Structures are given as C-alpha cells and as structure tokens.
Amino acid sequence: MKEPDDKAMLNVFGAWTGQEELDEISPSVHSSWLGLGPKVAQFEAAFSARLDLPGLCLLDSGSNALFLAIKLLDLPPHSEVIVPSLTWVACAHAVLLAGHRPVFADVDLATQNITAEIAARAFNRNTKAIMVVHYAGKPVDMKSFPDFHVPLIEDAAHAVDSKIDGSFCGSFGDVAIYSFDAIKNIAMPEGGGLTAKDPALIERARSLRYCGISKSGHRADAGQRWWEHSIQAVMPKMLPNDINAGIGLAQLRKLDAHQTRRRVIWRIYQEEFSRLAWLTTPQEAGPNEQHSYFTYLIRLERRDALAGFLRDKGIYTTFRYYPLHMNPIYQSQHLTLPNCEQLNREGLNLPLHPRLSDSDIDRVIQGIRDFQ
C-alpha cells in the first residue's frame, strides 16, 4: 500500500475554528484566568438555555462525565449496567471505575442504536441501570425504556443537536452526558458536560468535580479560614477551564451554521450513495426526530478493501466503534452479538465535518464511485 501525501489527506472528523475562538479566549489569556472561572459559568448557562436543560455541569471530558453520571446514581455496589457494545470504550470503563459491571448488549443493524427490545435480552434482577447511546446523532427511541424501572444513563456525545418530539437528546435520561472534544459538533480541545432531570444532581456534580471538595479556598472571605475546605467524597479532579469554555462559547454560537453544513454533506452523500447497490447507507431520522449528523456510516461486504482504496487516494476513513465485547479486556463475558459483529465487518465511517469543501465532498464521492 502506498503512502499518501499527508497534507492532502481528507480527515474523517474535524472541527471548524477561527478568529471567533481566538477572540473568546483572549480575555482569559490576558487576565491569566486560565482555569475554572467566568467562561465556564457562561458556557454552562448558554448551553442549558439552548437545549432547555435544568442545568449543565461542565467537566474536563465526556469520559469523566460518564463516570460522574454513574456515581451520582448511587447504585448498589457491583450493580450490572447494560451498555451497547458498539460504543466508545469510556462507556464501559466508566461503569467499572464506578464499581459496577458493564453487561454488553447488541444494537439495531440499521440505526446502530440499542433498543428496548435488545436491552430486555440482557436485563435481569441484577440490572440497576441502562446506558443509552445515540449513535452518530440518530436518536434512540426513548419511549419504552422507562418500562424497565431502572435509571437511564443517556450518552448524547454524538447528539448535541438531536431531538425527539421537539425535546433535545440529553433531556430524557435520569442523568445524561455530552462530549465536547476536538472532533465533536461543539469542539473544544477537551471537554464534557453532565445534566440530569433532578437539578440537585447537577449541583452535586459541581460539588464533586474538584476532587470531591465542596468548599474551595480560593477566595479570602472575611471572618473565615479561607484555606480550609470540606471533602465530601473521594473523586478525581474533573475540572473544566476557561480556555476550553471560551472556545465552546464560540462554537456554540456557530453551531447552527456547522449543523447546516453537516446536513448538506449528509444529504449529498445520501443522494449519491443510494444509487450504489453494493453499499448500504445510514438510516435517516424519523418524522419526530432531528439528527446531529456527527458521522456517516456506510456498510458493504468489501469494507477493508474500500478503506485501503480510499486511503491510497488520500481519503481517511475509519470504523467507530470496535465492539467492546470483542476487545480482549472484556472478552470474559463470552458473548455473541450478531449485529455488532456484522457492523465490525462491514461498517465504514466517511469524512463528514464542516471543514469539508465542495471539492472535498466530490473527491469522496468520486473515490467511492471508482471502487467497483
């Protein structure tokens, strides 16, 4: 396989950043207020307002947001938590780190999402929570999950602009998380967010994100020993910072433009690739849903050959995600999950992000047309 010119390589994921982000972080840099400060509070308020949430606790990563979300549920020790196998490893790690056991479930082949029917196959008396992941931003049908009568952990890492019946994803779970890392729809160098139906849980999350310290001593309050603090739990440091939050504020203002571009690329792909009988295109959002278009997953039998062919043309592709139950660290469950395993053989994520130009899109389309 020949090596393509790295400068010409089209990335499968990417963020669109510029002067707006520089303008937003400039006051923080000039004031030397780089850590947790006013920009964090501004982002939390602006994000909550846009998505009509009871609040948001900004954190240093989506992975830590998952861990903290599970800890907030105060599940019995060693509980079982159902997790779709086709998701990022942080979902399963968070369950383990919180002292519980992830139990992997299959996903629907067409949507790559867990369903209530699939979750029921993995459900037993030891199941104390279910994690629901909106793959690529295609909303999971949330209506039947409350029938399980266990808390729902909603992973909306891909679904920051997704809706069901007019309500944003992240508003359905008992706890929910978002991801703001460098390739997401709202991109920061690193970041995550946590929300919950109960506002008290959001406030508790804020009190835990600094090593479990509920009272910080960074202000010299009259009549108090300001250096003293109260530690209410043993927790890692999960603090956000004003540089990331400032970038997030600029990204939030540009989100509608970014989503418009993602939607245009998605529709072009759908129109072009639906004509090719040898591949399967992703499922569209339903009539009561709104998609976030985080990534575009096609399926075909000769997936590996196509990935290599496109790479030689300077078009990077990938498969998200290698099923967790197939990873050596989790293979002790000895599961067979047919849809996840078929996706692992056939799935390929194509470039989709707002930095792609019209000529970039044409290049992807032509590269796939040439593969026959």
C-alpha positions as CSV (number, residue, x, y, z in Angstrom):
1,M,0.0,0.0,0.0
2,K,1.5,3.3,-1.0
3,E,1.8,6.2,1.4
4,P,-0.5,9.2,0.5
5,D,0.6,12.8,0.9
6,D,-0.4,13.7,4.5
7,K,-1.1,17.3,3.5
8,A,-3.7,16.1,1.0
9,M,-5.3,13.6,3.3
10,L,-9.0,14.3,4.0
11,N,-9.8,13.6,7.6
12,V,-12.9,11.7,8.6
13,F,-13.6,14.0,11.6
14,G,-12.8,17.7,12.0
15,A,-13.7,21.0,13.7
16,W,-14.2,24.4,12.2
17,T,-12.4,27.0,14.2
18,G,-11.1,30.5,13.6
19,Q,-11.0,34.1,14.8
20,E,-14.2,33.8,16.9
21,E,-12.5,31.2,19.1
22,L,-9.4,33.4,19.5
23,D,-11.5,36.4,20.4
24,E,-13.3,34.5,23.0
25,I,-10.3,33.2,24.8
26,S,-8.2,36.4,24.5
27,P,-9.6,38.0,27.7
28,S,-8.8,34.8,29.7
29,V,-5.2,34.8,28.4
30,H,-4.7,38.5,29.1
31,S,-6.2,38.2,32.6
32,S,-4.2,35.0,33.3
33,W,-7.5,33.4,34.4
34,L,-7.0,30.1,32.6
35,G,-8.7,27.6,35.0
36,L,-12.3,27.3,36.3
37,G,-13.8,30.8,36.1
38,P,-16.5,33.0,34.5
39,K,-16.3,31.5,31.0
40,V,-17.2,28.1,32.4
41,A,-20.3,29.6,34.1
42,Q,-21.2,31.4,30.8
43,F,-20.9,28.2,28.8
44,E,-23.0,26.2,31.2
45,A,-25.7,28.8,31.2
46,A,-25.7,29.3,27.4
47,F,-25.7,25.6,26.6
48,S,-28.5,24.9,29.1
49,A,-30.6,27.7,27.6
50,R,-30.2,26.4,24.1
51,L,-31.1,22.8,24.9
52,D,-33.8,23.8,27.5
53,L,-32.0,21.8,30.3
54,P,-32.3,22.3,34.0
55,G,-28.6,23.0,34.0
56,L,-25.2,21.7,32.9
57,C,-22.1,20.8,34.9
58,L,-19.1,21.3,32.6
59,L,-16.3,18.8,33.0
60,D,-12.9,18.1,31.6
61,S,-14.0,15.2,29.4
62,G,-17.0,13.2,28.3
63,S,-15.4,10.2,29.7
64,N,-15.3,11.7,33.2
65,A,-18.8,12.9,32.7
66,L,-19.9,9.3,32.2
67,F,-18.1,8.2,35.4
68,L,-19.6,11.0,37.4
69,A,-23.1,10.4,36.0
70,I,-22.9,6.8,37.2
71,K,-21.6,7.8,40.6
72,L,-24.5,10.2,41.0
73,L,-27.0,7.4,40.7
74,D,-25.7,5.8,43.9
75,L,-26.3,2.3,42.7
76,P,-25.8,-0.7,45.0
77,P,-22.2,-2.0,44.9
78,H,-21.3,-4.3,42.0
79,S,-24.6,-3.5,40.1
80,E,-24.9,-4.6,36.5
81,V,-25.3,-1.8,33.9
82,I,-26.4,-2.6,30.4
83,V,-24.1,-0.9,27.8
84,P,-24.3,-1.2,24.0
85,S,-21.2,-3.0,22.7
86,L,-20.9,-0.6,19.7
87,T,-19.7,2.5,21.6
88,W,-16.6,4.1,22.8
89,V,-14.6,2.3,25.5
90,A,-15.1,5.1,28.0
91,C,-18.8,3.9,28.4
92,A,-17.7,0.5,29.8
93,H,-14.7,1.9,31.7
94,A,-16.9,4.4,33.5
95,V,-19.1,1.6,34.8
96,L,-16.1,-0.4,36.0
97,L,-14.4,2.6,37.6
98,A,-17.7,3.4,39.4
99,G,-17.5,-0.1,41.0
100,H,-20.0,-1.8,38.8
101,R,-20.2,-4.4,36.0
102,P,-20.9,-3.5,32.3
103,V,-23.1,-6.0,30.6
104,F,-22.9,-5.7,26.8
105,A,-25.9,-5.6,24.5
106,D,-26.3,-5.8,20.8
107,V,-27.5,-2.9,18.6
108,D,-30.0,-2.5,15.8
109,L,-28.2,-3.1,12.5
110,A,-29.9,-0.2,10.6
111,T,-29.6,2.5,13.3
112,Q,-26.6,1.2,15.3
113,N,-28.6,2.0,18.4
114,I,-29.7,-0.1,21.3
115,T,-33.4,-0.6,21.6
116,A,-35.7,-1.5,24.5
117,E,-36.2,-4.9,22.9
118,I,-32.5,-5.6,22.7
119,A,-31.9,-4.3,26.2
120,A,-34.6,-6.7,27.5
121,R,-32.5,-9.6,26.4
122,A,-29.6,-8.5,28.7
123,F,-31.9,-7.4,31.6
124,N,-32.1,-9.4,34.8
125,R,-32.6,-8.9,38.5
126,N,-29.1,-7.6,38.9
127,T,-29.6,-4.9,36.3
128,K,-29.7,-1.5,38.1
129,A,-29.2,0.9,35.1
130,I,-29.2,1.1,31.3
131,M,-26.9,3.2,29.2
132,V,-28.4,4.5,26.0
133,V,-26.1,5.9,23.3
134,H,-27.4,7.9,20.4
135,Y,-25.0,6.6,17.7
136,A,-23.9,9.3,15.1
137,G,-26.7,11.6,16.4
138,K,-29.6,9.3,15.3
139,P,-31.9,9.4,18.4
140,V,-32.7,6.2,20.2
141,D,-36.4,5.6,20.6
142,M,-36.6,6.5,24.3
143,K,-40.3,6.0,24.9
144,S,-40.2,2.3,26.1
145,F,-37.1,2.4,28.3
146,P,-38.9,3.7,31.4
147,D,-40.8,0.4,31.5
148,F,-37.6,-1.2,32.9
149,H,-38.0,0.9,36.1
150,V,-34.2,1.5,36.4
151,P,-32.3,4.7,35.9
152,L,-31.3,5.6,32.3
153,I,-27.9,7.0,31.6
154,E,-28.2,8.9,28.3
155,D,-25.0,9.3,26.3
156,A,-25.6,12.2,23.9
157,A,-21.9,12.6,23.0
158,H,-22.9,12.4,19.3
159,A,-26.3,14.1,19.7
160,V,-25.8,17.7,20.9
161,D,-28.3,18.9,18.2
162,S,-30.6,15.8,18.1
163,K,-34.3,16.0,19.2
164,I,-37.2,13.6,19.8
165,D,-40.7,15.2,19.6
166,G,-39.1,18.6,19.9
167,S,-37.0,17.9,23.0
168,F,-33.3,17.7,22.9
169,C,-31.5,14.4,23.5
170,G,-29.9,14.6,26.9
171,S,-33.3,15.6,28.5
172,F,-34.7,12.1,28.7
173,G,-32.3,10.2,30.9
174,D,-32.1,10.4,34.7
175,V,-28.6,11.5,34.0
176,A,-27.1,12.5,30.6
177,I,-23.7,13.4,29.2
178,Y,-22.3,15.3,26.3
179,S,-18.9,15.3,24.7
180,F,-17.0,18.5,23.5
181,D,-13.7,17.0,22.4
182,A,-11.9,18.2,19.4
183,I,-13.9,16.4,16.8
184,K,-17.4,16.8,18.1
185,N,-20.2,19.0,16.9
186,I,-19.2,21.5,19.6
187,A,-15.5,21.2,19.6
188,M,-13.1,22.1,22.5
189,P,-9.6,20.8,23.0
190,E,-11.2,18.5,25.5
191,G,-14.5,18.7,27.5
192,G,-17.7,17.1,28.5
193,G,-20.9,18.0,30.2
194,L,-23.4,16.4,32.6
195,T,-27.1,17.2,33.1
196,A,-29.9,15.4,35.0
197,K,-33.6,15.6,35.4
198,D,-33.1,16.4,39.1
199,P,-31.3,19.8,39.3
200,A,-30.0,18.7,42.7
201,L,-27.8,16.1,40.9
202,I,-26.3,18.8,38.7
203,E,-25.4,20.8,41.7
204,R,-23.9,17.7,43.4
205,A,-21.9,17.1,40.3
206,R,-20.4,20.6,40.5
207,S,-19.5,20.0,44.1
208,L,-17.7,16.8,43.3
209,R,-15.7,17.7,40.2
210,Y,-12.8,19.2,42.2
211,C,-11.6,16.1,43.9
212,G,-14.8,15.9,45.9
213,I,-14.2,19.3,47.5
214,S,-17.4,21.0,48.2
215,K,-15.9,24.3,49.5
216,S,-12.8,25.7,47.8
217,G,-10.4,28.1,49.5
218,H,-9.5,30.3,46.5
219,R,-11.4,33.3,48.0
220,A,-10.3,35.2,51.2
221,D,-13.7,35.6,52.9
222,A,-13.7,37.9,55.9
223,G,-14.0,36.1,59.2
224,Q,-13.2,32.6,57.8
225,R,-10.2,30.5,57.4
226,W,-10.4,30.5,53.6
227,W,-7.7,27.9,53.1
228,E,-9.9,25.2,54.8
229,H,-12.2,23.0,52.7
230,S,-14.6,20.2,53.0
231,I,-14.0,16.9,51.2
232,Q,-17.3,15.0,50.8
233,A,-16.2,12.2,48.5
234,V,-13.1,10.6,47.1
235,M,-13.2,11.7,43.5
236,P,-10.7,12.5,40.7
237,K,-10.1,16.1,39.5
238,M,-12.5,16.7,36.7
239,L,-12.4,20.5,36.4
240,P,-13.1,22.4,33.2
241,N,-11.3,25.6,32.4
242,D,-12.0,29.0,30.9
243,I,-9.9,28.4,27.7
244,N,-11.9,25.3,26.7
245,A,-15.2,27.0,27.8
246,G,-14.3,30.1,25.8
247,I,-13.8,28.0,22.7
248,G,-17.0,26.2,23.5
249,L,-18.9,29.5,23.6
250,A,-17.7,30.5,20.1
251,Q,-18.5,27.0,18.9
252,L,-22.0,27.2,20.4
253,R,-22.7,30.4,18.5
254,K,-21.6,28.8,15.3
255,L,-23.5,25.5,15.9
256,D,-26.4,26.3,13.6
257,A,-24.0,27.1,10.7
258,H,-22.0,24.0,11.4
259,Q,-25.1,21.8,11.5
260,T,-26.4,23.3,8.3
261,R,-23.1,22.3,6.6
262,R,-23.2,18.8,8.1
263,R,-26.8,18.4,6.9
264,V,-25.8,19.4,3.4
265,I,-23.0,16.9,3.2
266,W,-25.2,14.1,4.6
267,R,-27.9,14.8,2.0
268,I,-25.4,14.8,-0.8
269,Y,-24.0,11.5,0.4
270,Q,-27.4,10.0,0.7
271,E,-28.4,11.0,-2.8
272,E,-25.2,9.8,-4.4
273,F,-24.6,6.6,-2.5
274,S,-28.3,5.4,-2.6
275,R,-27.6,4.8,-6.3
276,L,-24.9,2.2,-5.5
277,A,-26.5,-1.2,-4.9
278,W,-23.3,-2.6,-3.4
279,L,-23.4,-0.5,-0.2
280,T,-25.9,0.4,2.4
281,T,-26.4,4.0,3.5
282,P,-27.3,5.1,7.1
283,Q,-30.9,5.4,8.2
284,E,-32.5,8.8,8.2
285,A,-34.0,10.4,11.3
286,G,-37.7,9.6,11.8
287,P,-40.5,12.2,11.3
288,N,-40.5,13.1,15.0
289,E,-36.7,13.2,15.2
290,Q,-33.8,15.6,14.5
291,H,-30.3,14.2,13.7
292,S,-27.0,15.7,14.6
293,Y,-25.0,14.2,11.7
294,F,-21.9,13.5,13.7
295,T,-20.7,10.8,11.4
296,Y,-21.7,8.9,8.3
297,L,-21.6,5.1,8.4
298,I,-21.9,3.0,5.2
299,R,-21.9,-0.8,5.2
300,L,-20.5,-3.1,2.5
301,E,-19.0,-6.6,2.2
302,R,-15.6,-5.4,0.9
303,R,-15.2,-2.8,3.6
304,D,-11.5,-3.3,4.2
305,A,-10.7,-3.1,0.5
306,L,-12.6,0.1,0.1
307,A,-10.9,1.6,3.2
308,G,-7.5,0.8,1.7
309,F,-8.5,2.1,-1.8
310,L,-9.7,5.4,-0.4
311,R,-6.6,5.8,1.8
312,D,-4.4,5.5,-1.3
313,K,-6.4,8.4,-2.7
314,G,-5.8,10.5,0.4
315,I,-9.2,9.9,1.9
316,Y,-9.1,8.8,5.5
317,T,-11.9,6.6,6.8
318,T,-12.4,4.5,9.9
319,F,-14.8,2.3,11.8
320,R,-16.4,3.6,15.0
321,Y,-16.5,1.5,17.1
322,Y,-14.7,-1.8,17.5
323,P,-17.3,-3.7,19.6
324,L,-16.4,-3.8,23.3
325,H,-17.4,-7.4,23.8
326,M,-14.7,-8.4,21.2
327,N,-11.9,-6.5,23.0
328,P,-9.6,-8.7,25.0
329,I,-10.1,-6.8,28.2
330,Y,-13.9,-7.5,28.1
331,Q,-14.0,-10.9,26.3
332,S,-14.6,-12.8,29.6
333,Q,-18.3,-12.3,29.0
334,H,-18.1,-14.7,26.1
335,L,-20.9,-13.0,24.2
336,T,-22.1,-13.3,20.6
337,L,-23.8,-10.1,19.4
338,P,-24.5,-10.7,15.7
339,N,-25.3,-7.1,14.7
340,C,-22.3,-5.6,16.4
341,E,-20.1,-8.2,14.8
342,Q,-21.6,-7.7,11.3
343,L,-21.1,-3.9,11.7
344,N,-17.5,-4.7,12.7
345,R,-17.0,-6.5,9.3
346,E,-19.0,-4.1,7.1
347,G,-19.1,-0.6,8.7
348,L,-17.0,2.4,7.4
349,N,-17.3,6.0,8.6
350,L,-16.7,8.5,5.8
351,P,-15.5,12.1,6.2
352,L,-18.3,14.3,7.4
353,H,-17.5,17.6,9.2
354,P,-18.0,21.4,8.5
355,R,-14.4,21.9,7.2
356,L,-15.1,19.8,4.1
357,S,-15.2,21.9,0.9
358,D,-17.5,21.1,-2.0
359,S,-14.4,19.7,-3.9
360,D,-13.6,17.6,-0.8
361,I,-17.1,16.1,-1.0
362,D,-16.8,15.5,-4.7
363,R,-13.5,13.8,-4.1
364,V,-15.0,11.3,-1.5
365,I,-17.9,10.6,-3.9
366,Q,-15.7,10.0,-6.9
367,G,-13.4,7.8,-4.8
368,I,-16.2,5.5,-3.9
369,R,-17.6,5.5,-7.4
370,D,-14.2,4.4,-8.7
371,F,-14.2,1.4,-6.4
372,Q,-16.1,-1.3,-8.2
